[in-house]
Amino acid sequence: MIRSPRTPRSSRSRRAQAALASMFTLSLAVTACGGGSNGGSNSGGDSSTLRVLDYYNNDPSKAVWQKAIDACGKQAGVTIQREAVPGATLIQKVLQQASSRTLPDVLMLDNPDLQQIAQSGALTPLNDLGLKADGYVEGVVSASTYKGKLYGLQPITNTIGLFYNKDLLAKAGVTPPKTWAELRTVAKKLTSGGTYGLAFSAPANYEGTWQFLPFMWSNGGDEKNIATPETAQAVQLWVDLMNDGSVSKSALNWTQADVNDQFRAGKAAMAINGPWQFPALAEGKSVKYAVAPIPAPVAGKPIVAPLGGETWAVPQTGNKDKQAKAAKVIACLNSDDNQLSLAKDTQTIPTKKALLEKFSSSNPNMAGFVDQIPTARARTGELGADWPKAATKIYTAFQSALTGQATAAKALETAQNG
């Protein structure tokens, strides 16, 4: 989450993982036919040790989480055996462990992946272990819930906001835009020489969809059917910004790390991005910046941004004692103190509503993001495990419109019916 510069795991493409999750269901069914529980080999053994699997495999995140997990293990009276793997290999690792009946006792998942894994039967409902999500942001709870049951608890989250170069806006005599109309006007005024007014990431993958969602959702667009006037208006905004010359056509291929590079170099006066870019921006300290919420379609309309981050789950290992202790570790990771400290150390945001104001006031750069969290949504909130199909339709449509292959409305209609 605080690696620099790279795409956040929460918004990376999941094509391979979706396929693996489908295979996962079959693997677990075969395992079940063989007798015993899904994670049968864990059903016995020493309950004083818990195995933990996550993808925080690079420092400083690796060290931050090691400290937190070890402390929570100590509080739960267990020794932690932790394995951190690269993010792109996590689901494949879980698939292998399910097949060999060696699932870990505590499993971290990227939040849009949880419902697919819960659907496979590999996870234990946390309600059965005495855990609840009372007081959490609604979107976060939705991401960790499958068919009415809670399968994960997420201590921290992230989203995207509008970064702006304070010096360039002051020089142009403008303030951060709050509406779409203001965004077009301000972005055009800030475009000069080698500097574009705005940069965003619009590639043909899930990262592009992640960046588009605040515009679609805030205007009333819905992933169940993207061929609507509301979503067409959001696509048209992106098209207009590019046609105005306020956004580079290179945005069609930029990652969010690329967007940040443009912003750092002064080639973009504003940028849509997330708090994971703070460390990279701090390296050179050449840009004086601040963060505002993403502009709304019209004044007063709430911003509906996507929620990223990781959730913690208890696999079906068959060992009730270990599952109970695993639940204690997860509860500890989600304590108020740990939510606040983890959020501060990893450039993220607590997920309990009661902590948001306190966190925002003590971390000013996060205020623009925090302001969006109460109305933010989980990508899988409506479609669950079918979300990847909708995400693909969305980026297919806006790519078609941005490249001039079709109007916004036609591009959405074709993608929806394709």
C-alpha positions as CSV (number, residue, x, y, z in Angstrom):
1,M,0.0,0.0,0.0
2,I,2.9,2.4,0.6
3,R,5.2,1.0,-2.1
4,S,6.4,3.6,-4.5
5,P,5.6,4.0,-7.3
6,R,3.3,1.1,-8.1
7,T,-0.4,0.3,-8.5
8,P,-2.3,-0.5,-5.4
9,R,-3.3,-4.1,-5.0
10,S,-6.8,-3.1,-4.5
11,S,-7.2,-1.9,-8.1
12,R,-5.0,-4.3,-10.0
13,S,-6.4,-6.6,-12.7
14,R,-7.9,-9.8,-11.4
15,R,-8.5,-11.7,-14.6
16,A,-6.2,-14.6,-13.6
17,Q,-7.5,-14.6,-10.1
18,A,-11.1,-14.8,-11.2
19,A,-10.2,-17.9,-13.2
20,L,-8.4,-19.4,-10.2
21,A,-11.3,-18.7,-8.0
22,S,-13.5,-20.8,-10.4
23,M,-11.0,-23.6,-10.2
24,F,-10.9,-23.1,-6.4
25,T,-14.6,-24.3,-6.1
26,L,-13.8,-27.5,-8.0
27,S,-10.7,-28.1,-6.0
28,L,-12.6,-27.8,-2.7
29,A,-15.3,-30.1,-4.0
30,V,-12.8,-32.7,-4.8
31,T,-11.2,-32.3,-1.4
32,A,-14.5,-32.7,0.3
33,C,-15.3,-35.9,-1.7
34,G,-12.0,-37.3,-0.3
35,G,-13.4,-37.0,3.2
36,G,-12.7,-34.7,6.1
37,S,-12.9,-30.9,6.2
38,N,-11.7,-28.6,3.5
39,G,-8.4,-28.0,5.2
40,G,-8.2,-31.4,6.8
41,S,-4.5,-31.5,7.5
42,N,-4.9,-28.6,9.8
43,S,-7.6,-30.3,11.9
44,G,-5.1,-31.6,14.4
45,G,-1.8,-30.3,15.6
46,D,-0.5,-27.8,18.2
47,S,-3.1,-25.1,18.7
48,S,-0.5,-22.8,20.2
49,T,0.8,-21.9,16.7
50,L,-1.2,-20.2,14.0
51,R,-0.2,-19.9,10.3
52,V,-0.9,-16.6,8.6
53,L,-0.9,-15.9,4.9
54,D,-0.9,-12.4,3.4
55,Y,0.7,-10.4,0.5
56,Y,2.5,-7.6,2.4
57,N,5.8,-8.9,1.2
58,N,7.8,-5.7,0.8
59,D,9.0,-3.2,3.4
60,P,7.9,-1.0,5.0
61,S,4.4,-2.7,4.9
62,K,6.0,-6.1,5.6
63,A,7.6,-4.9,8.8
64,V,4.5,-2.9,9.9
65,W,2.2,-5.9,9.6
66,Q,4.7,-8.3,11.1
67,K,4.8,-6.1,14.3
68,A,1.0,-5.9,14.4
69,I,0.4,-9.6,13.7
70,D,3.0,-10.7,16.3
71,A,1.5,-8.5,18.9
72,C,-2.0,-9.8,18.3
73,G,-0.7,-13.3,18.3
74,K,0.8,-12.7,21.7
75,Q,-2.4,-11.2,23.0
76,A,-4.3,-14.3,21.7
77,G,-1.7,-16.6,23.4
78,V,-0.3,-18.1,20.2
79,T,2.9,-18.1,18.2
80,I,2.6,-16.7,14.6
81,Q,4.1,-18.5,11.6
82,R,3.6,-15.9,8.9
83,E,4.1,-16.3,5.1
84,A,4.0,-13.1,2.9
85,V,3.8,-13.8,-0.8
86,P,3.7,-11.4,-3.9
87,G,0.2,-10.1,-4.4
88,A,-0.2,-11.7,-7.9
89,T,0.4,-15.2,-6.5
90,L,-1.8,-15.1,-3.4
91,I,-4.9,-16.7,-4.9
92,Q,-2.8,-19.4,-6.6
93,K,-1.2,-20.1,-3.3
94,V,-4.5,-20.5,-1.6
95,L,-5.7,-22.8,-4.4
96,Q,-2.7,-25.0,-3.9
97,Q,-3.2,-25.0,-0.1
98,A,-6.9,-25.9,-0.5
99,S,-6.0,-28.8,-2.8
100,S,-3.3,-30.1,-0.3
101,R,-5.5,-29.4,2.7
102,T,-2.9,-27.0,4.2
103,L,-5.0,-23.8,4.3
104,P,-3.6,-21.2,6.8
105,D,-5.4,-20.4,10.1
106,V,-5.6,-16.7,9.2
107,L,-5.9,-15.5,5.6
108,M,-5.7,-11.9,4.2
109,L,-7.6,-11.3,1.0
110,D,-7.9,-8.2,-1.3
111,N,-11.5,-7.2,-0.5
112,P,-12.9,-7.7,-4.0
113,D,-11.6,-11.3,-3.9
114,L,-13.3,-12.3,-0.7
115,Q,-16.8,-13.1,-2.1
116,Q,-15.4,-15.4,-4.7
117,I,-13.5,-17.3,-2.1
118,A,-16.4,-17.3,0.4
119,Q,-18.6,-18.7,-2.5
120,S,-16.2,-21.6,-2.8
121,G,-16.9,-22.7,0.8
122,A,-13.3,-22.1,1.9
123,L,-14.0,-19.6,4.7
124,T,-15.6,-19.7,8.1
125,P,-18.5,-17.2,8.8
126,L,-17.0,-14.8,11.4
127,N,-20.4,-14.5,13.0
128,D,-20.0,-18.2,14.1
129,L,-16.8,-17.2,15.8
130,G,-18.3,-14.3,17.7
131,L,-17.1,-11.5,15.5
132,K,-19.3,-8.6,14.3
133,A,-18.8,-5.5,12.1
134,D,-21.0,-3.1,14.1
135,G,-19.8,0.5,13.6
136,Y,-17.9,-0.2,10.4
137,V,-18.3,1.8,7.2
138,E,-21.1,0.2,5.3
139,G,-19.2,-0.3,2.1
140,V,-16.4,-2.2,3.9
141,V,-18.9,-4.5,5.5
142,S,-20.6,-5.1,2.2
143,A,-17.3,-6.2,0.6
144,S,-16.7,-8.8,3.4
145,T,-20.2,-10.2,3.4
146,Y,-21.5,-13.0,1.2
147,K,-25.1,-14.2,1.2
148,G,-25.8,-12.3,4.4
149,K,-22.8,-13.7,6.4
150,L,-19.7,-11.9,7.4
151,Y,-16.5,-13.6,6.2
152,G,-13.9,-10.9,6.8
153,L,-13.0,-7.9,8.9
154,Q,-11.1,-5.1,7.3
155,P,-9.1,-2.8,9.6
156,I,-8.1,-0.2,7.0
157,T,-9.2,0.9,3.6
158,N,-8.3,3.3,0.8
159,T,-9.9,5.2,-2.0
160,I,-9.0,7.9,-4.6
161,G,-9.2,11.7,-4.5
162,L,-8.1,14.8,-6.4
163,F,-4.5,15.7,-5.9
164,Y,-3.7,19.3,-6.9
165,N,-0.5,21.3,-7.3
166,K,-1.0,24.2,-5.0
167,D,1.5,26.5,-6.8
168,L,0.0,25.9,-10.3
169,L,-3.5,26.5,-9.1
170,A,-2.5,29.7,-7.3
171,K,-0.6,30.9,-10.3
172,A,-3.7,30.4,-12.5
173,G,-6.0,32.0,-9.9
174,V,-8.2,29.0,-9.4
175,T,-9.3,26.8,-6.5
176,P,-9.8,23.0,-6.5
177,P,-13.0,22.2,-8.6
178,K,-16.0,20.8,-6.7
179,T,-18.3,20.0,-9.6
180,W,-17.9,18.5,-13.1
181,A,-18.4,21.8,-14.8
182,E,-15.7,23.4,-12.6
183,L,-13.4,20.5,-13.3
184,R,-13.6,21.1,-17.1
185,T,-13.1,24.8,-16.7
186,V,-10.3,24.6,-14.2
187,A,-8.5,21.8,-16.1
188,K,-8.6,23.8,-19.3
189,K,-7.3,26.9,-17.6
190,L,-4.4,24.9,-16.0
191,T,-3.4,23.3,-19.4
192,S,-0.4,25.2,-20.7
193,G,2.8,24.3,-22.5
194,G,3.9,20.8,-21.4
195,T,1.5,20.7,-18.5
196,Y,-2.0,19.2,-18.7
197,G,-4.7,20.3,-16.4
198,L,-5.6,16.8,-15.2
199,A,-4.2,13.3,-15.3
200,F,-6.1,10.0,-14.7
201,S,-5.5,6.4,-15.4
202,A,-7.8,4.9,-18.2
203,P,-6.3,1.7,-19.4
204,A,-8.3,-1.3,-20.5
205,N,-8.1,-3.2,-17.2
206,Y,-9.6,-3.1,-13.7
207,E,-7.3,-0.2,-12.7
208,G,-9.1,1.9,-15.3
209,T,-12.5,0.8,-14.0
210,W,-11.4,1.7,-10.4
211,Q,-10.5,5.3,-11.5
212,F,-13.8,5.7,-13.4
213,L,-16.1,4.4,-10.7
214,P,-16.4,7.7,-8.7
215,F,-17.7,9.5,-11.8
216,M,-20.1,6.7,-12.7
217,W,-21.4,6.0,-9.2
218,S,-21.7,9.7,-8.1
219,N,-23.9,10.4,-11.2
220,G,-26.2,7.5,-10.4
221,G,-24.7,4.9,-12.7
222,D,-25.0,1.3,-11.8
223,E,-22.9,-1.7,-12.7
224,K,-25.9,-4.0,-13.1
225,N,-26.7,-2.1,-16.3
226,I,-24.1,0.3,-17.6
227,A,-26.1,1.3,-20.7
228,T,-27.8,4.2,-19.0
229,P,-27.8,8.0,-19.5
230,E,-26.2,8.4,-16.1
231,T,-23.2,6.3,-17.0
232,A,-23.0,7.8,-20.4
233,Q,-22.7,11.3,-18.9
234,A,-19.8,10.1,-16.8
235,V,-18.0,8.7,-19.9
236,Q,-18.8,11.8,-21.8
237,L,-17.1,13.9,-19.1
238,W,-13.9,11.9,-19.6
239,V,-14.2,12.2,-23.4
240,D,-14.8,16.0,-23.1
241,L,-11.7,16.4,-20.9
242,M,-9.6,14.6,-23.4
243,N,-11.1,16.4,-26.4
244,D,-10.5,19.7,-24.6
245,G,-6.8,18.9,-24.5
246,S,-6.9,19.0,-20.7
247,V,-6.0,15.3,-20.4
248,S,-3.3,13.5,-22.3
249,K,-4.3,10.8,-24.7
250,S,-1.6,8.7,-23.0
251,A,-4.0,8.3,-20.1
252,L,-5.4,5.4,-22.2
253,N,-2.3,3.4,-21.2
254,W,-1.2,5.0,-17.9
255,T,-1.1,3.1,-14.7
256,Q,-1.8,5.1,-11.5
257,A,2.0,5.1,-10.9
258,D,2.4,6.7,-14.3
259,V,-0.2,9.3,-13.3
260,N,1.8,10.1,-10.2
261,D,5.0,10.4,-12.2
262,Q,3.3,13.0,-14.4
263,F,2.1,14.9,-11.3
264,R,5.5,14.8,-9.6
265,A,7.1,16.1,-12.8
266,G,4.8,19.1,-13.0
267,K,3.3,17.7,-16.2
268,A,-0.2,17.5,-14.7
269,A,-1.6,20.2,-12.4
270,M,-4.3,17.8,-11.0
271,A,-4.4,14.0,-10.8
272,I,-6.8,11.3,-9.7
273,N,-4.9,9.0,-7.4
274,G,-4.7,7.5,-3.9
275,P,-2.8,7.9,-0.7
276,W,-0.4,5.1,-1.5
277,Q,1.4,7.8,-3.7
278,F,2.4,9.9,-0.6
279,P,5.8,8.3,-0.1
280,A,6.8,8.9,-3.8
281,L,5.6,12.5,-3.6
282,A,7.7,13.0,-0.4
283,E,10.9,11.7,-2.0
284,G,11.7,14.8,-4.1
285,K,9.4,17.3,-2.3
286,S,9.4,19.2,-5.5
287,V,5.6,19.5,-5.6
288,K,3.5,21.4,-3.0
289,Y,0.3,19.5,-3.1
290,A,-3.0,18.9,-1.3
291,V,-5.9,16.5,-1.8
292,A,-9.6,17.3,-2.3
293,P,-12.5,15.0,-2.8
294,I,-13.3,14.1,-6.4
295,P,-15.6,16.7,-8.0
296,A,-19.3,15.8,-7.9
297,P,-21.7,16.0,-10.9
298,V,-23.4,19.0,-9.4
299,A,-22.9,21.0,-6.2
300,G,-24.2,19.2,-3.1
301,K,-24.3,15.7,-4.6
302,P,-22.5,13.1,-2.6
303,I,-19.3,11.5,-4.0
304,V,-19.5,7.8,-4.2
305,A,-15.9,6.4,-4.5
306,P,-14.7,2.8,-4.5
307,L,-13.2,1.3,-1.4
308,G,-9.9,-0.6,-1.6
309,G,-7.9,-2.5,1.0
310,E,-7.6,-5.9,2.5
311,T,-9.8,-8.0,4.7
312,W,-8.9,-10.8,7.2
313,A,-10.6,-14.1,7.2
314,V,-10.6,-17.5,8.9
315,P,-10.3,-20.5,6.5
316,Q,-12.2,-23.8,7.1
317,T,-9.4,-25.8,8.5
318,G,-11.5,-28.1,10.7
319,N,-9.6,-27.2,13.9
320,K,-12.2,-25.4,16.1
321,D,-9.6,-24.3,18.7
322,K,-7.4,-22.7,16.1
323,Q,-10.3,-21.0,14.4
324,A,-11.3,-19.5,17.8
325,K,-7.8,-18.2,18.3
326,A,-7.6,-16.9,14.7
327,A,-10.8,-14.9,15.4
328,K,-9.0,-13.4,18.4
329,V,-6.1,-12.3,16.2
330,I,-8.4,-10.7,13.7
331,A,-10.4,-8.9,16.4
332,C,-7.1,-7.6,17.7
333,L,-6.0,-6.3,14.3
334,N,-9.3,-4.5,14.1
335,S,-9.1,-2.8,17.5
336,D,-9.4,1.0,17.6
337,D,-5.7,1.4,18.4
338,N,-4.6,-0.9,15.7
339,Q,-6.9,0.7,13.1
340,L,-5.4,4.1,13.9
341,S,-1.8,3.0,14.0
342,L,-2.0,0.8,10.9
343,A,-3.8,3.5,8.9
344,K,-1.1,6.1,9.9
345,D,1.8,3.7,9.1
346,T,0.4,2.5,5.8
347,Q,-1.1,5.7,4.3
348,T,-4.6,4.2,4.6
349,I,-7.9,5.0,6.5
350,P,-9.6,3.3,9.5
351,T,-12.8,1.5,8.7
352,K,-14.7,2.3,11.9
353,K,-16.9,5.3,11.5
354,A,-16.2,6.6,15.0
355,L,-12.5,6.9,14.2
356,L,-12.7,8.9,10.9
357,E,-12.8,12.4,12.4
358,K,-10.0,11.7,14.8
359,F,-7.8,10.3,12.1
360,S,-8.6,13.0,9.6
361,S,-7.8,15.8,12.1
362,S,-4.4,14.3,13.0
363,N,-3.5,13.4,9.4
364,P,-4.4,16.5,7.3
365,N,-3.2,15.1,3.9
366,M,-5.8,12.3,4.4
367,A,-8.8,14.6,4.9
368,G,-9.8,14.7,1.2
369,F,-9.9,10.9,1.2
370,V,-11.6,10.5,4.6
371,D,-14.4,12.8,3.6
372,Q,-15.4,10.3,0.9
373,I,-15.4,7.2,3.1
374,P,-18.9,7.4,4.6
375,T,-20.5,7.3,1.2
376,A,-17.9,5.1,-0.5
377,R,-18.9,1.7,-1.9
378,A,-17.5,-1.8,-2.3
379,R,-17.0,-2.9,-5.9
380,T,-18.5,-6.3,-5.1
381,G,-21.4,-4.8,-3.1
382,E,-24.0,-5.3,-5.7
383,L,-22.8,-8.2,-8.0
384,G,-20.6,-10.1,-5.6
385,A,-18.5,-12.7,-7.4
386,D,-19.8,-11.5,-10.8
387,W,-18.1,-8.1,-10.3
388,P,-15.2,-8.8,-12.7
389,K,-17.6,-9.2,-15.6
390,A,-19.1,-5.7,-15.0
391,A,-15.6,-4.2,-14.5
392,T,-14.6,-5.5,-17.9
393,K,-17.7,-4.1,-19.6
394,I,-17.0,-0.7,-18.0
395,Y,-13.4,-0.3,-19.2
396,T,-14.3,-1.7,-22.6
397,A,-16.9,1.0,-23.0
398,F,-14.9,4.0,-21.9
399,Q,-11.9,2.9,-23.9
400,S,-14.1,2.7,-27.0
401,A,-15.5,6.2,-26.4
402,L,-12.1,7.8,-25.5
403,T,-10.6,6.4,-28.7
404,G,-13.4,7.8,-30.8
405,Q,-14.7,4.3,-31.9
406,A,-18.2,5.0,-30.7
407,T,-20.3,7.6,-28.8
408,A,-20.5,7.2,-25.1
409,A,-24.0,5.8,-25.2
410,K,-23.3,3.4,-28.1
411,A,-20.0,2.2,-26.4
412,L,-21.9,1.4,-23.2
413,E,-24.7,-0.3,-25.0
414,T,-22.3,-2.5,-27.0
415,A,-20.3,-3.4,-23.9
416,Q,-23.4,-4.2,-21.8
417,N,-24.8,-6.5,-24.5
418,G,-21.4,-8.0,-25.5
